[in-house]
Amino acid sequence: MSSAIASALQGIRAVIIDLDGTMIDTAPDFHVAINRMRADIDMAPVSSDVIIRYVGKGTENLVRSILALETPADQLEAIFPKALSRYQHHYQSINGDYSRIYPEVGTGLDAMREQGLRLACVTNKPIDFARPLLEKTALLGYFELVYGGDSLPRKKPDPYPMLQVCRDFMLEPHQVLAIGDSSNDAQAARAAGCKIVIVPYGYNHGLPVQTIDADGIVETLYQAAGLLAAPVPAPL
């Protein structure tokens, strides 16, 4: 399987990497901020397992989905502005405090950089949350580009962010690999014409990663770097 993935990844010159669930386990931050928000509007706390089902499609979607667990649709919009404001306040105050970098992220990024690959981070997390988190975890310096969910006119699963990186790097989509943890990442990459591999340890809206249309599953970013560097055997 690894040789098949390595073969599919020949000619890659740049890598677009997702943030939440791919490089950093931010579920504990979401858990704290969401439940502080819920306390502010007199709602009971919810478990982390519930919250991660809705991670990956942007802050507004996360807050709406959590409110919708017990709020009728005709009442949700009335409380949404306050809930969003309180969530943003709490998340900003604890951003990165409860998170952890996944294993082999740093070594994987080092290996990619040593190969001369250009690196971009594309996330649906608001840019005012994404950049401080990358800086706090000492990952920001790896990336030439960082686009958040509010940096561009459209966010993943729309292909726009992937195509913007291709334009910025002056590369064709087939020369760019995306690495993510969810169908959101895969749909964006596929629609853009980029290659896509998935890590198995993230969120994927609570669904098995094996259901994602991708070029393969890699255990870590370091394994992905190894596959990108692997020579393809000549045909017999």
N, C-alpha and C positions, 0 to 999 in steps of 0.2 A: 504493500500500500504506500509506504514512504517513497519508494522509487517512482510510483505513478504520480504522486504529488510533486516530487522534484522535477519530473519530466514536464508536468503542466506549468511549472513555475519558471521555465527557462526564458531568459530575455527580460526578466523583471529589473527595473532600474530605480523604482521608488516604492515605498510602502506607506499605506495609510492605516493608522492604528486607532481603534476605538479606545475609550477611556474606562467608563464604568463597566465592570464585569470582565474586562479584557486585560487592562494593566493594573487597575486598582479595585479592590473589593470595597466598594463604597456603601454596601447595604447597611452596615451599622450606622453610618451617618444619616442615611435616609430614614432609618428606623427612629432614631432620636428626634430628628427634625419634624417628621410627620406626627409623631405622638405628642410632641410639644405643641404643634399647631392644633391638633385635635383637642388637647386640654384647654387651649385658649377659646375654643368655640363649644366647650362643654360636650365633647364626644369622648367615648372610652378609647383606650389604646388598642392598637391592632398589632398582630405579630409581624415579624420580619418576613416570614414566608408569604404572607398576603401582600406586603408592600412590593417585593421584588417581581411579582407578576406584572407590575405596571412600570417598571424601570426600563428606560431606553427610548421612550418616545417623547421626551421633553418634560419640563417641569409642569406646564399647564395640564398636560394629559395625566401626569402622575397625581396631581392634587385633585383634579376632577374625578378620576377613577376611584381614589380613596374616599372622597365625599359620597360618591354614588353607591358605595357599599350599603348605606342605610338612608340616604337622602333622596326623596322623590324628585324626579326630573324637574317638576314645576317649581321646586324650592331651591334646587342646587345653584342656579345662577345668582340667586339673591345672596347667598352666603359665600360664593366663590371668590369675589374680590378680597374680602377680609381674610379668608382662609389662605389664599395665595400670598398675600402680604405677610401674614404671620409665618407661613412656611419659609418664605425667602429670608425673613429676619432670622429665624432659628437656624436655617441651613448655613447662612453666612457666618453666624457666630461660632459654629462648630465644624465648619468645612475642613475635612481631613483629620479631625481629632480622633475619630473612632475607626478610620479606614486603615487598610494595610495593602502594601504592594504585593501582588501575587509572585510566587517563586519564579526565578529566572527571567524576570522582566528586564532588569538592568543588564544582565549578561547577554540577553537576546538583543537588546538595543545596541550594546557595545559591538556585538558581532556584526550586526547589520551596518552600523556606521563604518566599521573596519573594512567592510566589503565595498564601501563607496555608495551605498544605497541612500537615496534622499528620503527623509522621514517627515511625515505629517501626522498630526493627531486630528481626527474629525469625530466630534462627539455631539450628541443632542443636549448635553448639559449646557446651561447658559455660559457664555464666555467669561462672565464675571465670577463664576464659580470654578470653571475649568482651569483657567490660567493659574489662579492662586493655589489650587490643589496640585497641579503639576509642579509648581515652584516649591511648594511645601515638601513634596516627596522627592525633590531633586531630579525630576524627569524632564522639566521644561527645556533644558539646554539641548536635549537630543533632537528637538523638532525645529525644522525651518518654518513650518506653518502650524498654527493651531486655529481650528474653526469650531466655534460652539454652535449650539442650536439656534441662536439668535444672531449669528454673524452674517448669514446669507439669506436670500429671499425664501429658500426652502431648506428643509432638513431631511435627514434620513427617515424613511426609506426612499425618498425622492433621490434620484441620482445626482442632483445639482451639486452637492458638496464634493462628491468624488470627481465630477467633471471639472469643477473649479480648481481642484488640486492639480489635475492633469494639465489644465491651461497654465497654471502658475509655474509648474515644473517644465512646461513645454514638452510634454511626453504624450504619446498615444495611450489610450486606456489599457490596451493589452500589455503595455510595459509597466503597469502599476498593479500592485497587489494590495488588497484590503485584508486586514485581520480584525476579527470581531468575535462577539460571543452570542449573537442573536440573528434571527431572521431579518430583522431591521437592517443590519449591516449587509447581509447577503443580498437582499432585494435591491439595495442601493448600488452595490457593486455590480451585480448582474445587469441591471438596467443601464449602467454607465459603460459596460463592456470591460470592466476590470476583473482580474482574478480575485478569488475570495477563499480564505481558509478560516476555520472556526476553532476557537479554544473551547474545551468541554466544561470548564469550571465556573463559567459565568452565570448569567440570569436567564436569557432567552425567554422571558415572559412566563417562566415556570414550565416550559415544554422541553422535551428531549432534543438535544442538538442534532441527533441523527436524522431528524425530520427536515433539516435545513438543506436547501439546494446550494451546495458549496463544492469547491475543488478538493476539499479534504478537511480532516480534523487534525490539529496539531496539539500536542500536550502542553507546550509552553511556547513563548516567543523565542526562546533559545533553540528549540527544535525547528521552528519555522526558519530561523536564520541558517541553521545547518542544511535544511532542504534547499534554501535559496543558493547556497554555496556548492551544493553537491553536483559533480559532473554527471551528465547523463551517459550511460554506457552506449558505445557505438553498436549499431545493429550487427548481428552475426551474419 
